[in-house]
Amino acid sequence: MVLKNLEKLAVEADLLSIDPNIQNTLDVLINDYQNHAKLNDLGRFLVYRGLSKRLAIRLSLENLNKDTASIDQQGPIFISGLPRSGTSFLFSLLHAHSSLRSPLTWEIFQADSVAKNQLEILIKKIKTQFELFGINRLVPELSTIHPMEHAQPEECQLITAYDLKSISFAYSANLPNYIKLISDSSFKTSFRVHKMFLDALHSKNDETIWLLKDPCHIEHTQEILETYPKARFVFIHRHPKFSVPSISNLAYNLRLGFSDHVDKKLVGEQMLSHWHNACEKLLKHRGLIPEDQMIDIRFDHLVDDPLNAAHRIIEKFSITHDEKLKNKLASQITKEKPKMSHAYSYEEFFDTSGEVEKRFENYISYFDL
């Protein structure tokens, strides 16, 4: 599939009348895919198919939104922190609570419609399993680095991708202008799409609380509060000298599935720059969050005593007691506790010792890491 055909996607998806700005984002993406990504044949095919699907789902969400009443979400909980800092582990733990509800992978992958019966749910789950099988064949290391399961909760960056604004695009390809665009842009429209997605899934009398997770939320607290004024935040803090090489390793392996030319040092610099900027935004805007809507947890405390970390959050946000939670958490902790070892080195992605620490000096100092 020729990449220039991508330019017609927004027009073909009938989205420009709804959101004219999406064309600019798409243009930057296409330019980077053509001039910088060095995609192989499979990569070009997957990019075209992936963008086509996302734009089609975006239009479906817009149409669903016309027939869906906006729901006053009762303080959704956003888990965030630098990538590879235990956010997925905590997400999985809290998801076990009966009062908390997270978007599942199959719901995000098949967001073009709302399943109305068990057969439709089954079909969507099977489609997602096939897609995940293909992803894991393309990037075999992903099942170890960031395992994805069709019936488990998944990150919001896959939802904001329906607005074409998501770090996930830059994880899988060298997109220098696009990564600068999303670092500098407001995500107001992205969280409008995010809320449309949640509204479509949320039934009117459902009293469960949305539990959401994405490292990218650290840089979008302002847009989140504009969309969800009662939003509550859980921030996990891990030293960047561990987090940034780890996410660089994930991005490197993802890019190998789309291109035969991947530069580790370039990946490291792009991840370092993007996540440094994200942390600076967190420091700048966290004062907007009311004290009773925010809690900070250190990564080492989460690893040492995950049960205590989970209970601190539940108590902080006055979440209804779940009698079965302790046993459910014990099972989850045994199965999913973060591992401290890794199969890569700092030097693979960064030339200078202390390069990450120097760039993140403000963040490290603020949270005493």
Phi, psi and omega in degrees: 000128181284133185296331182296338176297341179298331184299335182272354189298315182295323178293313181296328180280356177061039183259341188296328179288337180273315182216089181301332184291343183294334179294321179297315178298317179296319179299317179295318178301311183298316180301317180290321177298322182284321191254345185230332190286335182052050182292143171276179184300318179294320179299318179296318179296316182291324177297313180298313181295319182294315180292321178301315181295316182296319180292323178295319179292323177302315179296321178298319178296320178298318180291320176298323183297330179296331184252009183242128177288140176292131184257135177282090183297132184273076174064064176303149181256125180252117175266130181208175183153172177305150177303150176064034182245017178094008181295321180294321179298311180295321177304313181296320179297308184292333178299338180288344181288133185294341181266358183248140184229129180241150174291131181270159183305315182294329179291325179284315182296325184246052186275012182287343179202164177262125180295130185259349180206175185295327179295315179297322177298315180299316180298316179296320179295318180295317177302317181293321178299320177296318179296317179294324176300316178295319179298317181289332173290322181290317182233084185302328183290343185297326182295339177265316185286313181215078182296140178235135178233143189298329184253021178247158180294150182223169190285154180288341181297338175283341175276313179294342176297339177287350169257009183063020176240102182196135177297342181301328177297317183282341173293324188263000179200157176282103184232073189297320180284326179293318181294328175291321179301311183287335177290328185262349188269155168286144177255026182301314179291328180296321179280341169296315177296319178304314181290324176301318180298312180294320179300322181294329182272338190272123176277151190302320185262010180284122182261004177292155183257135178290129174248119188233154184211136174187127174306328183296343181296341179296334182261003184230030180300324181296312181293325179296315180293328176293325181274320181232084184302334181265011183303143176243146188236136170243114180253125175257135184240118176236149181299130183300337180295342174262318185292314188290316174299326181293315179289331175296321178294320177297312181297319179301312181293323176296317182295330179297338177284342184247342186216150176265004183228094182235125182259115183299318183293324176294318177301314181300316181295319180294317179293320179299313182295314183296314185282335171296314179299321180297318180292324177296322177295322178299314180296324182288322191252355184294340176294344177286342185273122175304145185302325182279002178247020186210143174217140178250137179226132177281144181301316182295326177292323178297316181291318182291322184213074183298328179297317179295319179300315180297317181291327176299318181293314180300318179289318181302317185261011176051048179279139182309140181295137176242110186298331184269359188298317185304314180292321179295320179293320180301319178294316180296318182298316180299322186278326194235009183305133183302141178264139183275342183279160178207162186250036179210170180235156176306317186291341178296330187247344184225133184286323190249131175297133180086004182298316180293314182300320181294317182293327183261025185304317181296314181295315180298317181292317184298318183258011175052053180268000000 
